Amino acid sequence: MKYAIPALISLMFAASIVGGAETPSKASGTAPGLVPGYVDSVNAWRARRLERLKSDSGWLTISGLYWLEPGKNVLGSDPSAQVSFPKDASPAKAGVIQLQFHPATRAAEMVLTAVPGAGLKRDSVMVQQEPLALDKDGSSPVYSLGRLKFWVIQRGQRYAVRVRDPESSIRKTFAGLDNWPIDPKMCVEGQLKPNAKSTYVLVPNIVGYVDSMLAPGVVTFSLGDKSLSLTPVLEDPADSTTLFFIFQDATSGKETYGGGRFLYGDLEPSGRVVLDFNKAYNPPCAFNPNTTCPLPPEGNVLPIAVRAGEKVYAGPPGHVFTH
């Protein structure tokens, strides 16, 4: 089953989360990394990236990911609850999510029932009982319980509750980001060779499921004296100009996160794409085990060391990449 990366990833993983691709303007005969103000623009981009990561809505506040099983799934602070909330933020039992699958279609049917007086809300309105419907991105509405927020996400044919807590220990112990110094030579021009027809590629994720995402073609480029290529995907098929690259290179698992890094590029009408590896950044799985990050599709492992952008996280690891 296909699923789109949820809006938060768009954690996990959209250009708006990191300030956009911000392709340097093309000056005649000037390499993209040598345009005036380039270094300042990358520094500003990195500052916004850090600010958003550390914000109340950033990935560091995701404090739990709990897979639902058919039947009753209790939400609360009781140790036996299937969806665990902090004791200082929740009663022992705040509610129940009932999950069942239609016997004929196998479609999931979920109902959220709140315990009277627990304080579960949606859009500031107290919840009693209501069905949990997922949007096109595979996410339910967001519910709140005091400082906590939670919602249901779909991965493959499974469903999980994702919990956000602004007082998450992951946020409190965040060790910051470490980047290589900005190197203008690591900002290069590429050219998209478009696919003749709509083509989907398989994109695995860190928790073992596989997505199918639209790939507009292959981008060829050079770093140093090496001719290279990467296959981008589209997070939103309606947006054909924002290319999302998920890649590994010879630093992966040593100097950078083993599961790879992310990079965005804006596609111009001519097919030109700027790949600015100074803006290559870690997925949220590098910091937080409660995330479900995509991994590079087949062919997106560069045979060279890309020492640009973010280095391996210095703090406690999130998902340890073992593939």
C-alpha positions in Angstrom: 0.0 0.0 0.0 1.3 3.4 -0.8 1.5 6.1 1.8 2.6 9.6 1.5 5.1 11.0 4.0 3.0 12.8 6.6 2.6 16.6 6.6 5.0 17.0 9.6 7.7 15.0 7.9 7.0 16.9 4.6 8.9 15.6 9.2 9.9 14.7 8.6 10.9 15.9 5.3 9.5 19.1 3.3 11.4 22.1 2.1 9.4 24.3 4.4 10.9 22.5 7.4 14.4 23.5 6.5 13.8 26.8 4.8 13.4 25.7 1.2 15.9 24.9 -1.4 16.7 28.5 -2.1 18.5 27.9 -5.4 21.2 30.5 -6.0 20.3 32.8 -8.9 22.1 31.9 -12.1 24.7 34.5 -13.0 26.3 34.2 -16.5 29.5 32.1 -16.2 29.4 32.0 -12.4 29.3 28.8 -10.5 26.3 28.6 -8.1 28.5 28.6 -5.0 30.3 31.7 -6.1 27.4 34.1 -6.5 27.5 37.2 -4.2 26.3 36.5 -0.7 26.4 32.7 -1.0 28.1 31.9 2.3 25.9 34.3 4.2 22.8 32.7 2.6 23.9 29.2 3.7 24.7 30.3 7.2 21.2 31.9 7.4 19.6 28.7 6.1 21.5 26.6 8.7 20.3 29.0 11.5 16.7 28.5 10.4 17.1 24.8 10.2 18.3 24.7 13.8 15.6 27.0 15.0 12.8 24.9 13.5 14.3 21.7 14.7 14.4 23.0 18.3 10.9 24.6 18.1 7.8 23.5 19.8 6.7 21.8 16.6 10.1 20.4 15.7 11.1 16.8 15.5 12.8 16.9 19.0 9.4 17.2 20.7 8.2 13.8 19.2 8.3 11.8 22.4 6.6 8.5 21.5 5.6 6.2 18.7 3.2 3.4 19.6 2.0 0.8 17.2 -1.7 0.0 17.5 -3.0 -3.6 17.6 -6.4 -4.8 16.7 -8.8 -4.3 19.6 -8.6 -1.9 22.5 -5.5 0.3 22.8 -5.5 2.3 26.1 -4.0 5.8 26.2 -2.6 7.0 29.5 0.1 7.0 32.1 -0.6 3.6 33.6 2.3 1.2 32.9 0.0 -1.2 31.2 -1.3 1.4 28.7 -0.5 0.6 25.0 0.0 4.3 24.3 2.1 5.7 27.1 1.8 9.3 28.3 4.0 10.9 31.0 2.6 10.6 34.5 2.8 14.4 35.1 0.7 15.1 32.0 -2.0 12.4 31.9 -4.3 10.4 34.1 -3.7 6.7 34.3 -6.3 6.2 31.6 -7.2 9.1 29.3 -8.9 7.2 26.5 -9.1 4.2 24.2 -8.5 3.7 20.5 -10.5 0.7 19.2 -8.9 -0.7 16.0 -10.6 -3.2 13.8 -10.4 -4.2 10.1 -13.4 -4.6 7.9 -13.8 -8.3 7.2 -14.4 -7.9 3.5 -12.3 -4.9 2.5 -9.6 -5.1 5.3 -10.0 -1.3 5.6 -9.0 0.0 9.0 -11.8 1.3 11.3 -10.7 3.3 14.4 -12.7 4.9 17.1 -11.4 7.2 19.8 -13.3 7.2 23.1 -12.2 9.6 25.9 -12.5 8.8 29.6 -15.0 11.3 31.1 -13.1 14.2 32.7 -9.7 13.2 31.2 -9.5 16.4 29.2 -9.0 15.0 25.6 -9.7 17.7 23.0 -9.7 18.3 19.3 -9.6 21.9 18.1 -10.1 23.0 21.7 -13.4 21.0 21.9 -13.8 18.2 24.4 -13.9 14.8 22.8 -16.3 12.1 23.9 -16.3 9.5 21.1 -15.5 9.9 17.5 -14.2 7.9 14.5 -10.5 8.4 13.6 -10.3 9.3 9.9 -7.0 9.7 8.1 -6.3 12.3 5.5 -4.5 11.7 2.1 -1.2 11.9 3.9 -2.1 9.1 6.2 -2.5 11.2 9.3 -5.5 11.7 11.6 -6.6 15.0 13.2 -4.4 16.2 16.1 -5.7 15.7 19.6 -4.5 17.4 22.8 -4.3 16.4 26.4 -2.8 19.3 28.4 0.6 20.0 27.0 0.6 16.8 25.0 -0.5 16.4 21.4 -1.1 13.1 19.6 -2.4 11.7 16.3 -2.5 8.5 14.3 -0.3 7.8 11.3 -0.3 5.0 8.8 2.8 3.1 7.7 2.2 0.4 5.2 -0.8 -1.5 6.6 -0.1 -0.6 10.2 -1.1 2.3 12.3 0.7 4.1 15.2 0.0 6.9 17.6 2.7 9.7 17.5 3.0 11.8 20.6 4.4 15.3 20.9 5.6 16.6 24.2 7.3 20.1 24.5 9.1 18.7 27.6 10.5 15.7 25.8 13.9 14.5 27.1 15.1 14.3 23.6 14.6 18.1 23.2 16.1 18.8 26.6 19.3 16.8 25.9 19.7 17.9 22.2 23.4 18.2 21.5 23.2 20.6 18.6 24.2 20.3 14.9 27.7 19.9 13.6 28.4 21.0 10.0 31.4 21.0 7.8 32.7 24.5 6.9 30.9 25.9 3.9 32.7 25.0 0.7 31.4 26.8 -2.4 32.7 23.9 -4.6 30.1 21.6 -3.0 27.3 23.7 -4.5 27.0 22.4 -8.1 24.7 22.5 -11.1 22.9 19.3 -12.2 20.7 18.5 -15.1 17.5 16.5 -14.9 17.1 13.8 -17.5 13.3 13.3 -17.3 11.6 10.0 -17.5 9.5 9.4 -20.6 6.5 8.4 -18.5 5.4 8.5 -14.9 7.8 6.4 -13.0 7.6 5.3 -9.3 10.6 4.1 -7.3 10.6 2.1 -4.1 11.6 4.1 -1.1 12.2 1.9 2.1 12.0 3.5 5.5 13.8 2.9 8.8 11.1 0.9 10.4 10.9 -1.7 7.6 8.1 -0.5 5.3 8.4 0.5 1.7 6.8 3.4 0.0 6.3 4.1 -3.7 7.1 7.6 -4.7 7.0 9.5 -8.1 10.5 10.0 -9.6 10.6 12.6 -12.4 13.9 11.4 -13.7 17.7 11.3 -12.9 19.8 14.3 -12.1 23.4 14.1 -13.4 26.2 16.3 -12.0 29.9 16.5 -11.2 31.7 16.8 -7.9 35.4 17.3 -8.4 36.4 15.1 -11.3 33.6 12.5 -10.7 30.5 12.3 -12.9 27.6 11.3 -10.6 23.8 10.9 -10.6 21.0 10.8 -8.1 17.3 10.0 -8.5 15.0 12.6 -6.8 11.5 12.0 -5.7 8.4 14.2 -5.4 6.9 14.5 -1.9 3.9 16.1 -3.5 3.1 14.9 -7.0 1.3 18.3 -7.6 4.6 20.1 -7.0 6.9 19.0 -9.8 9.6 21.6 -9.2 10.7 20.7 -5.7 13.0 17.7 -5.9 13.8 15.7 -2.8 17.0 13.8 -2.7 17.6 11.0 -0.2 21.2 9.8 -0.5 24.1 8.0 1.1 27.8 8.4 0.4 31.2 7.1 1.5 30.9 9.0 4.8 27.6 7.3 5.8 27.8 5.3 9.0 31.1 6.9 9.9 31.3 10.7 9.6 27.5 11.1 8.8 24.3 9.3 9.7 24.2 5.8 8.5 20.7 6.1 7.1 21.7 8.9 4.7 20.9 12.6 4.5 18.4 14.7 2.8 18.7 17.5 0.2 16.3 19.6 -1.8 16.7 21.3 -5.2 14.5 23.5 -7.3 13.9 22.3 -10.8 14.1 25.1 -13.4 12.2 25.0 -16.7 15.5 24.3 -18.5 16.0 21.1 -16.4 18.8 22.8 -14.4 19.0 21.9 -10.7 21.4 23.2 -8.1 22.5 20.6 -5.6 24.0 22.4 -2.7 25.6 19.8 -0.5 26.4 22.4 2.1 22.7 22.1 2.9 22.6 18.3 3.1 21.0 17.6 6.5 20.3 14.7 8.8 16.8 13.1 8.9 15.0 13.2 12.2 15.9 9.6 12.8 19.4 10.7 13.5 18.2 12.3 16.7 14.9 10.7 17.5 13.9 7.0 17.6 10.2 7.9 17.5 10.4 8.8 13.8 9.9 6.8 10.6 12.4 8.2 8.0 12.7 7.3 4.4 16.0 5.7 3.2 17.8 6.2 -0.1 16.1 4.5 -3.1 18.2 2.1 -5.1 21.1 3.8 -6.9 21.3 6.8 -4.5 24.6 5.8 -2.9 27.4 8.0 -4.1 30.8 6.3 -4.4 32.6 9.3 -3.0 32.8 11.1 0.4 30.6 14.1 0.5 32.2 16.1 3.3 29.7 18.9 3.3 26.5 19.7 5.2 25.7 18.1 8.5 27.9 15.5 10.2 26.9 12.6 12.4 24.9 13.6 15.5 27.1 13.9 18.6 24.3 13.2 21.1 22.4 10.0 21.9 21.5 8.2 18.7 18.0 8.1 17.4 17.4 5.1 15.1 20.6 3.1 14.8 20.9 2.2 11.1 21.8 -1.5 10.8 20.8 -2.3 7.1 
